[in-house]
Amino acid sequence: MKDAGKDANGTALPREAQAFLDHLAFERGLSPMTCRSYRSDLADYHAYLAAEWPGVPVKGARVLHLRSYLHALRARDLSRATVARRTASLRGLYRFLRVTGVVSKDPAAGLQTPRRPRRLPQFLDEEEATRLVSAPAGEGEAALRDRAILETLYGSGLRVAELAGIRVEDLDLEGGWVLVRGKGNRDRRSPLTGEAVKAVRAYLASRKAAGPGSRLFLNLKGGGLSDRSVRRILKKYAALAGLPSSTSPHTLRHSFATHLLNRGANLRGIQELLGHNRITTTQVYTQVTTERLKAVYDRAHPRA
């Protein structure tokens, strides 16, 4: 088994916790960022048990120990979202240990996940999105790459990890499609806008030829761009376009879905384009457009 890594006290995570993390990464195909969040949550929990309940291993914890940990989290004044995420991590861990026979009873089965306040997705209006994707100026390789990145993010509604993972061979520029590897290793074909196709063609013509399996978007050293690099690129152009500092790749994904819905796209179609498993995940965008319509109504109607 791989090295278990270190928890908050510099101690190796227990083998059963690492087995769960490996399951998330290699069997469920969760993103590296999501797996890091799970690791951080389990490290915090393991450190708490070691400090407050010495002698109680992760696989030997009972409901008492889990409730004690959640009480300690609330006492730290952590956000409701953080407590909810860590509760979900514990439920996932012990469900896995129960299914794999490591524990005979799931101590986390009865834990209640704190209800998180529902926040509507941040999105740009159409003029702001156009301003952002038009921000990269010049005909140098970096500018052409950045323009292609922004056009593809907004034009196809991709997650940042999906965009960073695109290979040259995944493109069908004649047909206007790209093969996308989504969450859980689920592939889907995503359409490319005409502007994205033009931007990608221009970028490919400017960069060095690469062999089979090469990433589409490269850094200056010729390696594939990381998720973090894509975020940094977007932040740079958001500032140039006069957009909020909170603008992120996911803001463009939300903008993509909201603009399609505003222009009459079918919710099921948007679900498929976004790669959502459940329609309920996509339905949040109906709330976004409802809120927007209500704001327009309140401003425009003489008796509102």
Secondary structure, DSSP 8 states (H G I E B T S, - for coil): -----B-TTS-B--HHHHHHHHIIIIIS---HHHHHHHHHHHHHHHHHHHHHSTT--GGG--HHHHHHHHHHHHHTT--HHHHHHHHHHHHHHHHHHHHTTS-SS-TTTT---------------HHHHHHHHT---SSSHHHHHHHHHHHHHHHHT--HHHHHT-BGGGEETTTTEEEEE-GGG-EEEEE--HHHHHHHHHHHHHS----TT-BSSB-TTSSB--HHHHHHHHHHHHHHTT--TT--HHHHHHHHHHHHHHTT--HHHHHHHHT-SSHHHHTHHHHHHHHHHHHHHHHH-TT-
